[in-house]
């Protein structure tokens, strides 16, 4: 029985193997249903409880060499042992092949065979798997096809479905023994569809009982998806020691981050997942933080990545400091948390597939430019913006090579061997010598296609069909070859699954392709349905099961597991904007009516309208109060900015006028003071980001007025409103109007939080900065000094905010001409930023420039120039 096992440094999923014993030629329909519906269904159910499912049916896989050497029976019986206790026996009216003799060494290995000479291999499998010890066969089930099935066959085919007269009695005796064993038997199943239902009803409860869900679950959905994604890539992997050594050397070194490169599908993600499993076992005292971009719909959000890293470090360090809420604050906090981790011991940070980040994050401005020696960093990416950004940092690269011949052969043997299958040497040779199979992804997809192919006599032709796909981009283009392979997979799916619902494959995959974050099964079926009714499950389930290895699922959202799948779908079904816009429009119409899951609506609807170039509809959407608030309150103003940039340049729309009108309409609904004040502040804040100060100012004033009236002039939130209004006035250059507001905000915070709180320091700094801007240095200096003293005490002498205070005070002294007093402050700020933020961070550049400018002013040109 399969059981859960834990491995030091990580988890390892148990494996359930199910042996299927039957005759072959008369069971083609049954095996087609088993391979394409039953086994994928069991595999999906097992995967969701972190169990691997593998079926063993020997329709093909036994080689001619094994037949000639008399190894058929040993292989079959060994496979039965490997699958215990899970065993299916399926019998029709054929008894099966009877070997001429049994080798003496085989009888020595299995003494019970001595009394069963002249029995078919099928009966020997059944004896070994169940009848010899029925009490131990807790997962054995038997199915007898209704003899009336023969009456529906053409006369010419009936001979292939029944045994010769001499063997009919043996078959009858075998069935009688099975019935007498007390093991479960389903008699007279009508057809393959009935068999499918019976097997799922029988075998799944046994697996469910033997392997209940693991007790220790991941702390959140995203982490669970990350772990499952990595585990899937450790299932079938050939260790590549040269790559492992390179990563090991980097992990114990002290240089800059290592960047893994190599063409798509070469196995960068699988390499990292397998190396990390080994690394954790060898270094249990090291803290590992890993994020696989592309493993889930939300995994490509750079803010979410930074938040996950900080959360992991916070847990590791048992640090009480709260994780910031806003994106810019999270970006500032990440280097600080990495510095904390470095002080506590070695930390390994791995970020895989940077090329799959959301479009606006691929320049990697959010990724620290410097890491302490105790923080070892490994990154991977494909060519594009992310690699260009890394090349500008001049971090070392390591290219992952393709598979050599020995690795190809080992991978083929391992993949097929898990199902007790093997290829003849003549079948293996063209696969080994084909250039595209240097890519592990190509080889794995090819092997999966061959594994589910049911006609052994046509297997050679099938191998040629896949390998001979012509490339249209030169004699050998690996990307073209992989897309062509997937194109043939798509064609097979169309032939198999478009019968009951025309264009099912194209429609399903086009919709998944066009979705921003993926689609749930409920959403997909809702869009595909008719007259308000979703597409029936039975019309889609078989395709869904076939798609398992091509999809990622996080919670209930389906996305493509690899960019090649997405590229193949795009090339075949959505080659241009003319083909894509109707799909985006269809998705927008669906999400516009989606009321039950508002977060999904906000995530997809405006994005789909933008892709469909539906500018008027997009404007109406982002001006719905609930939609706007959802985006603004989740700190997704960058999305709103992107939408309004497109509306401004392509649709001629203005955010200021639109949101002023939205607020007027909202007030007519007579909301509470808190609601209107909150909305006014969110709108004004967004307009301030767009530099629409004239429109933002009256909104901030009204928000402040409402808050003061409703909650009092000394409420901490009133200080926020005062500060927001002052910030706009400062940006406009209206210093005299801003100053009293900042002084009031400071008074409120000193009273509410105390004179040495970080919020008080922020207000001191804001007021000092305003006075500094006015040229009132004498009034600004003591405020800067107070803010610096608070931050040094509360946040520490090496916090980035402390560096900001040092820089501000130094800048004031610099402006006054007090160069000797300013210089050590600039140097301290520079030292903090280099240490905590890194040598290539924009704030470090600011400090370098400030110090250089001061030295320039002093006439110390030789010292200023290198800075």
DOPA-869221 format. One record per residue (C-alpha): x, y, z. Coordinates in steps of 0.2 Angstrom, whole numbers, plus 5000, padded with zeros to 4 digits. Example, Ala and Ser with C-alpha at 12.3 -4.5 7.8 and 13.67 -1.06 7.14 Angstrom:
! DOPA-869221
506249785039/506849955036/
! end
This chain:
! DOPA-869221
500050005000/500750174996/501050285011/501550465014/503450485017/504350645022/506150675016/507250785026/507250965018/505550945009/504050835005/503850694993/502150644986/501750454987/501350364971/499850254968/500050134953/498550044947/498849884937/497549834923/497449654918/496449604902/496549544885/497049674872/496249654855/494549644861/494649784873/495149934862/493550044867/493750004885/495650054885/495250214876/494050264889/495250214903/496750304896/495750464891/494450474904/494650364919/496550374922/496550564920/495150584932/496050484945/497650574941/496750744944/495950684960/497550614967/498550774962/497350884972/497750784987/499650784983/499750604977/500450544961/499350424951/500150304937/499250174928/500050014921/499249934906/500449834895/499549854879/501149914872/502849924881/503449744881/504849734868/505249604856/506849574865/505849534881/504749414871/506249324864/507149314881/505549244889/505349394900/503549434897/502849344912/504249404924/503849584919/502049564921/502149484938/503449614944/502249754938/500849674948/501949684963/502449864960/500549914960/499949814975/498549824981/497749914966/497249794953/495849794940/495349634930/494349664915/493649514905/492649494890/492449334880/494349304876/495449204887/497149274881/498849224876/499549064883/501449054883/502248884877/503148854893/503748924909/505548944913/506248844927/507049004935/505349084934/504548944944/505948954956/505549144959/503749114959/503448924965/501548944964/501748944945/502148764945/500348714946/499748834933/500648784917/499548814901/498748964909/498549124899/499649274905/498049364909/497549224921/499249224929/499149414932/497449384940/498049244951/499649344957/498749504959/497149444968/496649254969/498149184977/497849294992/496149374991/496249445009/497749545004/496949614988/496049764996/496149864980/495649724968/494049744957/493449644943/492249684928/491449564916/490749624900/489049574895/489149434882/487649514873/488949644868/489449524854/487849534846/488149714841/489749684832/489849644813/490149464810/491849494803/492449564819/491749434831/493149314830/494349444837/493249464852/493049284857/494149134861/494348964853/493148834859/494548744868/494848904879/493048954883/493048824897/494648904905/493849074904/492249014912/493248924926/494249084929/492749194930/491949064942/493549074953/493449264954/491649254959/492049124972/493449234979/492349354988/493149504979/492149634971/491449594954/490349694942/489449574930/488849614913/489349794910/488549854894/489949964886/491450064890/490450214897/489750094910/491450024914/492050204917/490750244930/490950074939/492850094940/492750264947/491450214960/492550064965/494350114965/494250304971/493550264989/494950144992/496350264986/495450404997/495450285012/497250235010/497950405007/496950545016/497450725013/499050775022/498750845039/500050985036/499451105023/500351255017/499951425026/499151505011/498451454994/499851534984/501251444994/500251274991/500251314973/502051354973/502451194982/501351084970/502151164955/503851124961/503450954966/502750914949/504450954941/505350844953/504350684948/505350644932/507050724931/508750664926/510050744938/511250854928/512850854940/513750994931/512251114933/512051054951/513951094955/513751264947/512251304959/513151234974/514651334971/513651494970/512651454985/514251444996/515051594988/514851784991/514751864974/513251944965/511651854960/511851714947/510651724932/510151564923/509751574905/509351454891/507951434878/506251404884/505851224888/507651184892/507251144910/507751294920/506251274932/506451094934/508351114937/507951234951/506551134959/507650974959/509251064965/508251154979/507650984985/509350924987/510051084993/508751095008/509250915013/511050955013/510851125022/509351115034/510051265044/509951385028/508351485025/507651465007/506451574999/505851524982/504551594970/504051514953/503351654942/502051574931/501551444943/499851524947/498851674940/499451784954/501251734954/501751864941/501352014952/502952094958/502152174973/501452004978/503151934976/503952064987/502552035000/502851845000/504751865002/504551985017/503151875024/504351725023/505751815031/504651885045/504151715049/505951645049/506551795060/505051795071/505051985069/503552085075/503752225063/502152235051/502252215033/501952375024/500252395015/500752505000/501752454985/503052594986/503252555005/503452365002/504852404989/505752515001/505552375015/506152225005/508052275006/507852305025/507152135028/508452055017/509752145028/508952075044/508951905037/510851925032/511251965050/510451805056/511251675044/511351615026/509751645016/509451584998/508251684987/507751604971/506651694958/506151584943/505551644926/505751834928/505251854910/503451804915/503251954926/501752064923/502252184909/502652334919/503852244931/505052164919/506252314920/506652244938/506652424945/505852344961/507252214963/508652264974/510252304965/511352244979/511252084991/512352055006/513551915004/512451805016/510951825005/511351714990/510251744975/509851644960/508751704946/508151634929/507451714914/507251714895/507851844883/506852004884/506652154895/507052064911/508751994904/509152164897/508952234915/510052104922/511352124909/511452314914/511852254931/513252144924/512752004935/513551834930/512551714918/512551534917/511751454902/510751284904/511151164890/510051044881/510050854884/511450744877/511050574871/511350484887/510150604896/508850584883/508950394884/508850404903/507350524903/506450414891/506750254901/506250344917/504650424910/504050264902/504750154915/503550224928/502150154918/503049994914/503350034896/504850024885/505250064867/506049954855/507850004849/507150054832/505850164840/507050244852/508350284839/507450424829/506850504846/508650504852/509350574836/508050714833/508650884837/507050954845/507150814859/508650904866/507351014874/506650914889/504951004887/504850934869/505350764874/504150754889/502650814878/503150684864/503250544877/501550584884/500750584867/501550414864/501050344881/499250374878/499250304860/498250144860/498750054844/500449974846/500549914828/500450104823/501650164836/503150184823/502050284812/501450394826/503250424831/503650484814/502150594813/502750694828/504550704824/504350744806/503350904809/504151024797/504951184804/504451344794/505851444801/507451364794/508151194796/508151194815/507251314826/506851244843/505451364847/504551324830/504751134833/503951144850/502551254844/502251124829/502250984841/500951074852/499951114836/499850924833/499250894850/497951024848/497450934832/497250774841/496250854855/495050924841/494850754834/494450674851/493450804859/492550914846/491250784842/489850824854/490151014854/490951084838/492451194841/492551154859/494451144859/494651304850/493351404861/494051334877/495851364874/495551534866/494551594881/495951534893/497251624882/496251784883/495951784901/497051904911/497251784927/496451624920/494751564921/493851454933/492851304927/491251384932/491651544922/492251444907/490651334906/489651494909/490351584894/490251424883/488451394887/486851434878/485251544883/485951584900/486351394904/488151344906/488951204895/488551034903/489950964912/489950804902/490350894886/491950974893/492550854906/493550734895/494450884887/494750954904/495550794909/496650794894/497250964897/497950924915/499850934910/499551094900/498651194914/499151264930/497751284943/497751404958/496251394969/495051374954/495851474940/496551384925/498051454916/499251384903/500751284912/501951344899/502251484887/502351364872/500551304875/500051484875/501051524859/500351374850/498551424854/498851594849/499651544832/498251424828/496751514834/497151694838/498451754825/498051934825/497052074833/495552044822/495351864829/495751914847/494652064850/492951964849/493651844862/494051994874/492352064870/491551904874/492451894891/492052074895/490152044892/490251894904/491251984918/490052134916/488652024922/489651924935/488951984952/489351844964/491251864963/491552054963/493452034965/493551934949/492452064940/493652204945/495152104940/494552054923/493252174916/494252334914/495752234907/494652144895/493852314889/495552384887/496152234876/494552254866/494852434863/493152474870/493552644877/491852714881/491452554890/493152554899/492852734905/491152684912/491852534921/493252624930/492052764935/490952644944/491252684962/491452504968/492652464954/493652624958/493752594976/494252404974/495752454964/496252614974/496052524991/497052374985/498452494980/498252454962/498252634956/499652584944/498252484935/497152634935/498552744928/498852624914/496952624909/496852814910/498452834900/497652734886/495952824888/496852984887/497952944872/496752834862/495052884868/495253064872/494553044890/495153144905/495153064923/494953234932/493253274924/492653094925/493053064943/492353234949/490753184940/490753014949/490953094966/489453204962/488353064958/488952964973/488553104985/486753104978/486552924986/486753015003/488152905009/488852925027/490253045031/491552905032/491052845015/491153005006/492653065015/493552905011/493052914992/493553094991/495253054998/495552904986/495053004971/496153154976/497553044979/497452964962/497253124953/498753184962/499753044955/499153104937/499853284942/498053344941/498353454957/496953584953/495653444952/496353354967/496453504979/494553544981/494253354984/495553354998/494753505006/493053435006/493753265013/494653365027/493053465031/491953315032/493253215043/493453365055/491553385057/491153205059/492653135068/493453285077/494953405073/496153295083/495753125075/497353045068/496453015051/496153205051/498053225051/498153115036/496853225027/497853385032/499453305026/498653255009/497953435006/499653515011/500553394999/499553454984/499753634989/501653604991/501653534974/500853684967/502053794976/500753874988/501953855003/501053985014/499353885013/500253715016/501253765031/499853785044/499053625038/500653525041/500853615059/499153555063/499553375057/501053375068/500153435083/498853295081/500153165079/501153215094/499653215104/498953045097/500552945096/501853035107/503353145103/504452995098/503352895086/503852865068/502252945063/502753105072/504453095064/503553085047/502553245051/504153335057/505053285041/503553345030/503553515039/505453535038/505453495020/504153635017/505153765027/506753705018/505853735001/505353905007/507153945011/506753955030/508253855035/508253915053/506553845056/506753685046/508453635054/507853585072/506353495064/507453395053/508553355068/507053295079/506453185065/508253115063/508353075082/506652995082/507152875068/508852835074/508052785091/506452695085/506952625068/508852605071/510452695065/510452595048/508652605043/508352685025/507152815033/508552865045/509652885029/508252995022/508353105037/510253115037/510153165018/508753295021/509753375036/511353375026/510453455011/509953595022/511653625029/512353615011/511153745006/511753855020/513553835015/513953725030/514953605020/515953525034/514453495044/513453425029/514853305023/514853175037/512953165036/512953135017/514253005020/513252915033/511652915022/512752845008/513452705019/511752655025/510952655008/512452555000/512352425014/510452405015/509852454998/511352404988/512552494977/511452504962/509852574970/509152744964/509252804982/511152764983/511352854967/510553004975/511752994989/513252984978/512653134968/512353234984/514053204991/514853234974/513953394972/514553454990/516353404986/516153494970/515553654979/517053634991/518253634976/518753454980/518553394962/519653244962/518553164976/516953224968/517253154950/517252964954/515652984964/
! end
